[in-house]
């Protein structure tokens, strides 16, 4: 099954975590609001127990989303030899931020990002 949807919502980057006066980290309210809007607008199915490919296209008009089976990607379940268990986007964010000012002026310059994790 292949699913596509367009969100008529101006894209927002994920806000950096903030610290409360008591030392607890929290997500900025603008980010929480945006994430709730996207979740509420989603009209597609919940894909369960299958490998997926996701294509996101961001524009001023909104966000184009496409989700489809990734049959050629082999996933290894946790505990079966899988070495990296974190979210792939968090791994990418750490590397991209580390290279700011070193490999490029700012990671805003990156317009295509393909990720893979074993």
N, C-alpha and C positions, 0 to 999 in steps of 0.2 A: 504494500500500500504506500502511496506517495501522497503527501499532504502539503498544500501551499496556502499561505494566508498573508495578507497585507495588513499591517497595523498602521492606521492613520494617526500616528503619534510621533512627534519629533523625538528622535533618539537622544538618549542621555548617557554619558559615560558613568560607570559605577563610581560613586563617591568614595573617597578614602575613609577608612574607619576613624571615628572620633573617640576621644577619651572623656569620660565624665570626671567631675571633680573628685569622685571617690575612687577613680582609677579603673573603671570598667570601660571596655571598648564597646562602641555601638555604631550601627550603620546610620549615616545621615538621613534625616526624615525625607529629603527630596528623593533619595535613592529608594527608600522603602515605598514611597508613593508610586514612583515609576514602575517598580517591579510588580506591585499590586495591580496597576493598570494593565500591564502586559498580560499578567496571569488571568485577569478577569475578561480580557478581550479574546483570549485564545479560544477558538471554536473547534479545534481538531480533536482527534482521538488521543488516548494515552497509549503510547507504544510501550509494550511490556516484553521483557525477555527477548529482545532482538537487537542486533547491532544496527546502529543508525548513523546516517550522514546528515549533517545539518548545514544548510547554506543560508547565511544571513546577508542581506544587502541593505545598507543604511543610506538614506537620502533625507533631504529636508522635508520631503513629502511624507516620509514614514519609514517603516521597516518591512522588508519583504523576507518572509520565512519559508523555507522549504525543508521538509524532513522526509527522508526516504531510507529504505533498508540499505545497509552497507554489507552486502553479501561477501565481499572479498576480504573484509577485515576480520581477523580471527581474534576473538576475545578470550582471555583466560580468566576464569572465575577466581576470586580472592581465595588464597590458601592453596591454590594449585600451581604454584610456581610464579605467580604474579609478584613482581618486585616493587612496582610503584603503585600505591593505592590512592594517592591524592587526586584531586580534580585536575584535569589536563589544563584548564584555563588558568588555574593558580600557578602551575609550573611555568606556563608561558609568561604570565604577568611578572613573575620574579625575574626572569631572564631579561625581558624587554626593559623593565625599569632599571636593571643593573647596567644595561648598555646605553642608557640615556647619557648624552654628553661624551660618550666614548666611541661607539660605533656610528652614532647619528646624533643630531642635535636634540631631537625629541621623538618619542615613539609614536607621536601623532602622524609622523611621516609614513608610517606603515599602512598600506591600503589593502593588502592581501595577506592573509595569515592561514597557513595550513598546518595542522597539528596532528601528531600521531603519538600514541603511548602504548607501551607493551606492559 
